[in-house]
Amino acid sequence: MSISHYIKEIGRGKDGARPLTRDQATDLLGQVLDGAVTDLEVGGFCLAMRIKGETADEMAGFIDAARVRMSLVPPSPGGRATVVLPSYNGARKLPVLTPLLAKLLVDRGYRVVVHGVSSDPGRTTTAEVLAAMGLAARADVADVRDDEVNFLPIEVLSPALRRLLDVRRVVGLRNSAHSMVKLLNPCTDRALVVGSYTHPEYLISMAQVYATIAADALLLRGIEGEVVADARRTQQIDAFIAGRRFRLQEAQTGPITTVPDWPRDISAPAIAGYIHEVLAGRQPLPLPITQQVEQIVRASDAIRTGQAPGTPVSHGDAAELALQGIPS
C-alpha cells in the first residue's frame, strides 16, 4: 500500500494543492493509522496537510477513518446523556479549568467523557489536575462510569492516533490529527461534543465540519485552547444539533473588567485546590462557566427532544469572517 498518489495531490503548496474527497481522505488516514505506509510518507502527509489545510470533507473523512479503528465508549448503562470534553492543550499561563467544568456537569446528572493527552512538556494537563483531585484515568472504555469524571487517554481510544499525535515531537509541527481528535465523538451513540477554537478562522472551519458530519456539538472560544469558557468574559456559544447550527449566547464586548481570584500557580495541585474551593462554595464559580453549563444543558435537551435550542445561524464564510472582524 502507498499514499504517495494522495501526497502528490495535497503536496503542491497552498495554492496548487487539490482537495481530496471524503472517501479518499478516509482511505488515506486509514492507511496511516493501520501502519501500512512508511515513516517518510507519514511525514510527507503531515507536512503537506499542514501547508494546505484541511477541507471539511477531508476532515470528515479523517474522522470516519478514526472512528472505525477506535475503541468506542458504550452507551450509558443508566441512560444518562453524555457530554464529551476533548482536552489536548492544557495550561501554559492560566489555570486549566476543564476538570471544574467536568465536575459541574457530573453534578447536573450527565455522564462526562474527557479524552486527551496525559502529559505535555511545559503545560499542565487536565489529566494531571484530575489526578491531583484523586480521579485516576480509565484504562479501558468499559471502565467508564455514569457518576464520575471519566478521563480516557487518547492511547486507550486509539494507540495509532497517539502515535500520529507524537509525530509533532519529531517534526515540530501540529498535524491533522491534532485538529481531528477535538472534533470526533468517541462514543457509539449520540453525545454532545464540546469544541473550542483559538482563532476566529477556526470557528468557520470547525462549523463546516460539524455541519458536514451532522454533529451534536457546542462551540465556543475557550481558554488557551481548552473547551472550558474563559472565566474572565462571556463567550459566544453556538450549538450544532445533527449539524444544524444555533446561536445560544452572544459574546461580551469591550475589555475584560473582571478577573477571577484563581491561582497564579498553574501546577496541578494548585489548580486542583482552587477547583475544590469552588466546588465547596468557598470560592465563587465564575459566571462564564456557569453560563456554559446552562448552555450545555440547553443543547443536550435539544438532542433529547428534537426541539431547536436557539436562533438558527446560516452565515456563509465571508459573512462569518466579517462578523468576526477578519478581512475575507
ABEGO torsion letter per residue (X at the ends): XBAAAAAAAAAAEAAABBBBBAAAAAAAAAAAAAGABBAAAAAAAAAAAAAAEBBAAAAAAAAAAAAAABBBBBBBAAGBBBBBBBBAAEBAABBBAAAAAAAAAAAAGBBBBBBEBABBBGBBBAAAAAAAAGBBBBABAAABBAABBBBBBAAAABAAAAAAAAAAAAAGBBBAAAAAAAABBABABBBBBBBBBABAAAAAAAAAAAAAAGBBBBBBBBBGGBABBBAABBBBBBBBBGGBBBBABBBBBEBBABBBBBBABABAAAAAAAAAAAAAGABBBBAAAAAAAAAAAAAAAAAAAGBBABBBBABBAAAAAAAAGBBX
